[in-house]
Amino acid sequence: MPKIVEIKDKQGKPTLHELIHRLNSMFESMVYRGEDKLNITLATISFCIAQLSDELGDKDVAQIVDQVLTQYLDKKVNK
């Protein structure tokens, strides 16, 4: 019978290159599915700042950043 190994035991810590590659793939997939790249970028920035603020325990910053970026989420890129 094969031995079952948990994924976290099989894989090492993700590298910066892997993180960037995965984020890029996610962006490309969402653009392919029809989402505007600006909206994806702003939502990602908002999420990352909120995560950082939560990690640091600063809830007020997360709310302010969400409010500021939310007003731009529906903007369209003029090309």
C-alpha positions in Angstrom: 0.0 0.0 0.0 1.4 3.4 -0.9 2.4 5.8 1.8 0.3 9.0 2.1 2.5 12.1 2.5 0.9 15.5 3.3 1.5 18.2 0.7 3.1 20.5 3.2 5.6 17.8 4.1 6.4 17.2 0.4 6.8 20.8 -0.7 9.2 23.3 0.7 8.5 26.9 1.6 7.4 28.9 -1.5 10.0 31.1 -3.1 9.4 34.7 -4.2 9.6 33.5 -7.8 6.9 31.0 -7.2 4.6 33.6 -5.5 5.1 36.0 -8.4 4.5 33.3 -11.0 1.2 32.2 -9.3 0.0 35.8 -9.0 0.8 36.5 -12.6 -1.1 33.3 -13.6 -4.1 34.4 -11.5 -4.1 37.8 -13.1 -3.8 36.4 -16.7 -6.7 34.0 -15.9 -9.0 36.7 -14.7 -8.2 39.0 -17.6 -8.9 36.0 -20.0 -12.2 35.5 -18.3 -13.2 39.1 -19.0 -12.2 41.1 -15.8 -10.5 44.4 -16.2 -6.8 44.4 -15.2 -7.2 47.6 -13.3 -10.0 46.2 -11.2 -8.0 43.1 -10.5 -4.9 45.1 -9.5 -6.9 47.5 -7.2 -8.7 44.6 -5.5 -5.4 42.8 -5.0 -3.8 45.9 -3.5 -6.8 46.4 -1.2 -6.7 42.7 -0.1 -2.9 42.8 0.5 -3.0 46.0 2.6 -6.0 44.6 4.6 -4.0 41.4 5.3 -1.0 43.4 6.3 -3.1 45.6 8.6 -4.7 42.5 10.2 -1.4 40.9 10.7 -0.2 44.1 12.4 -3.4 44.5 14.4 -4.3 47.9 12.8 -8.0 47.5 11.8 -8.5 51.3 11.1 -6.0 51.3 8.3 -7.6 48.3 6.6 -11.0 50.1 6.6 -9.7 53.3 5.3 -7.7 51.6 2.5 -10.8 49.6 1.5 -13.0 52.7 1.4 -10.4 54.6 -0.7 -9.8 51.8 -3.2 -13.5 50.7 -3.4 -14.3 53.9 -5.3 -11.9 52.9 -8.1 -13.0 49.3 -8.5 -15.6 50.0 -11.1 -13.5 52.4 -13.2 -12.7 51.2 -16.7 -9.3 51.6 -18.3 -9.5 53.9 -21.3 -7.4 52.5 -24.1 
